[in-house]
Amino acid sequence: MFEQLPGDLETKTGILIENAVREANDFKCQECKHRGPIQPQPPFKKVDEKDFIMSKSAKELLGEELVCFQTKAPLRESTLGVGVSIKKSPRTGLCMYVNPTMDLMSMRAFMKMKVRKALEGERFSHWLPLYFGEKEVYTLESENYDHDEGQMVTSTRKIDTHERFMKLFEHSMSFLNTGSTKKIFDSE
């Protein structure tokens, strides 16, 4: 009824294991010369101290780090901020607490893509812009297709980062306090 008896299976498995061990012991690497039980690990590559020194400036590093977690848009191309959840007292309407998330997010991700959940799963309902101390005015070029002319058109615009932040912050604070960006919040 059985083609192989269980004992035959054990001896066949034992032979396969012995062959695998023999092959591992006889192994010789052609590239780095490590082999079997005599030298089981490949040698470490020689590294110089210069390989560990950062060659980028602090501004370049910040430019790489300050990106939206959702769209990966850098700070220069978008306004970055944080999501904020707010708990208000139902009786008085005053803020009981404000809980910001720690993930940077662009205004585009919040407004257009309707992102309301941070990387860690924290939910938020509002967005506040952050100011990173940029004082430069820079020119941003964008290329769009013009249907009337039937070709690509390059448009340029000047962006003052401080002015942009102040305008967005004013609107955000107005929305948090009055529920509308059109009603300007008066702190007095």
N, C-alpha and C positions, 0 to 999 in steps of 0.2 A: 504494500500500500504506500509506504514512504520511499522516495527515491534516495534520500539520505537519512541516515540515523543521526540522532542528536550528538553522539560521540564524534561522528565524522565532521559535523559542523564545528565542534569545538577545536578539533585539530586543524581544520582548514583556517579558522579565525586565528589560531595561534601562529600558524605559518605566515599569515598575512601580517600579523603584528611583528614577527621576527624580521620579515623582509623590510617593513617600514623602518624599524630601528636600524637595521644594517644600512639602508639607504641614507638615513640621517647622519650616521657616523661616517659614511664615506663621502659626504657632500663636500665639495670644494667650490667656493665662489670664484668666478673668473675676474670680477672687478676689484674686490677689496681683499681677497685672499683669506677670508675667514673660513673655517672648516670644522665640521663635526664637534666632538666633545673637547678637542684640544683648544680651539678658539671659537666658542659658540656665538659670540657677539661680534659684529663688524666694528672696526676701530672708529673712535670719534674723530671727526674732522678737526683740523687745527683752525682755530678762530683767533682773530686779532681783536684788540680792544676797540679799534675803529668801527668794527661791525656793530657795536652796541651804542655808539654815540649818535644822537639825533642830529640830522643835518638840516632840519627845518626850523624856521623861526617860530616864535610863539604865535604870531599872527596867522601864519600858514596852518599851524596845528589847530588853532581855534576855528579857522575857516573850514577845516575838515570835520571837526567835532560838532559844530553848531549847525545841525541839519534836522529837518522835520522827521520824526520817526515813521510817519505814514508815507509821505511823498518823496522823502529824501532830498527835498529842495534845500539848498544852502541858504544861509542868512542873507547873503547879498541879493538873492533872487526873490526872497519872500520875507514876510514879517513873521517872526517866530514868537511864540508865547506858550503859556501853559493852560491846561484845562483846569477849571475850578468848580468844585461843588459847594453850594451854599445852603445852609439851613437857616430858615427864617422862623421867627416866632409867629404862630398863627394869630395870636391875640393882638400883638403890637406891630407886627410886620418888621421888627428890627432883626438884624442879622445875629444869629446865635453863634455861628462859627463859619469860617471859610476854610475849605480844605483843598489846597492845590495839589496837582499831580506833579511828578518830577520829570515827565517826558516832554521834550520840546515838540511843539506842533505848529505848523504853519496856519495862517488864517484861512487859506484856501482849503486845507483839510477839514477845518472846523465848519466853515460856511458851505462850501460846495459839495464836499464828500460826506458831510454830516457825521464825522467821527465824534463819538461820545464815550469812548472807552480807551483807557491808557493801556500800555503794554502789560502792566501788572494786573489788568482787569478792573481797575478802579473806574467807576462811572463818574462823569462830570456833566454839568449842564451849561456852563459858561466858559468863556475864553478871555484871558488877559494877555495883552502883548508884553514882551520883555524888552528892555533897552540894554544893549551891550556896550554902550559908550562910544559907538561910532559917531564921528563928527563930520565925516567926509560927505561930499555931494558927488555922486557918481552917475555915469550914464549907462543906461541899460538898453541894449539893442534887442529887438525881437523881430522875427521874420514871420509874416503871415501871408496867406493867399488872398489876393484881391480878386473877387469874382467879376467886377466891372472891367478891370484891365486884363484879366485872365493870366496873371503872373504873380510871382512872389514879390512882396514889397517889404523892405526893411524899414522899421520905424524905431526911432530913438526917443528916449525920455530921460529927463534928469530926476534923480531921486535924492531928496534930502532925508537921511535916515532919522535924524532927531525930530524934524517936523512931522514926518510920517508917524513916528511913535507917539508924539504928543496928541495928534489928531485921533489915532486909534484908541489911545488910553482914555481920552475924554469920552469917546463914544461908548467904550466898554464900561466905564464907571457910571455913565448915565443909564445904560441898560440895566446894570446891576441894581441901581437905586430907584429908578422910575419905571423900569420895564419897557422903555423905548429909547432908541438912540436919537430920536428927534427932539425929545425934551431934555434940554441941557440941565445937568445936575448942578445945583448950587449948594456948596458945602456949608453955607452959613445957616 
